[in-house]
Amino acid sequence: MTPPPLILADLDDSLFQTRPKCGDWAESDLRLMSRLADGSPSGYATPSQQALLGWLAHGELVPVTARAREVLARVDIAQAPAICANGGCILTAAGTPDPVWHARLAVEAQRAEAPAVLYPALTHGLGAEYRHWMVSEDGLDLYIVIKSNAGDVPALTALAEALRARLPQGWRIHANGNNLAFLPPWLSKRAAVRYMLERVRAETPGRLVVGIGDSWSDAGFLDLADMAMIPTAAQLWQHIARGHDWIDG
């Protein structure tokens, strides 16, 4: 029997998004997909995304998300297996962290400057217009996040460039909308997906693997799938389409 497709899917801005990004759809046409810590709604799927979710139900959906485990738990979607925290945690089908992956990252983290050491240097002098925190899983510090409280994306973009000089060698910046993240060289969705796919392809060599993502950071794991899906309004697709000779308006 042919196994169902394995669908590795980014969540935010791929399968759902905040209400302002849903356009002119009426509230009654939208499906609530995620909530904030206080229980208030935060993410919605449009009718086309709802149709996509129905289609994806024919396969095995695995979230590949920047959300930490506790934030993923507030999403109305399959919780395990999953890749959380930009690859910093892999949840097995039983919903427990993969101990081998966690141990591997812990060893690699010792070879680079720790996020906890860099955090004060990156956030020093930031005013009240920004909020920031460090994402950790099971005692391992993973990456640093900065957001604009006013949703001022141009200001956040300028801040990213200003802070670039403070980053140690190998660290990367992921900027998408009001999300600004600083990732150490050993952390990526790509590395976690590669680890997961080693077992999948050993057990079911012919299994179709589909990747879904919207941002620059998703390109790394989409590259490992057999097929890739990108929302056409997304950061990644807009880069591909910009100046393309075959897209002529």
Secondary structure, DSSP 8 states (H G I E B T S, - for coil): -----EEEE--BTTTBB-GGGGTT--GGG-EEEEE-TTS-EEEEE-HHHHHHHHHHTTSEEEEB-SS-HHHHTTBSS--SSEEEGGGTEEE-TTSSB-HHHHHHHHHHHTTS--HHHHHHHHHTT--TTEEEEEEEETTEEEEEEEEETT--HHHHHHHHHHHGGGS-TT-EEEEETTEEEEE-TT--HHHHHHHHHHHHHHH-TT--EEEE--SGGGHHHHTTSSEEE--TTSHHHHHHHTT-TT---
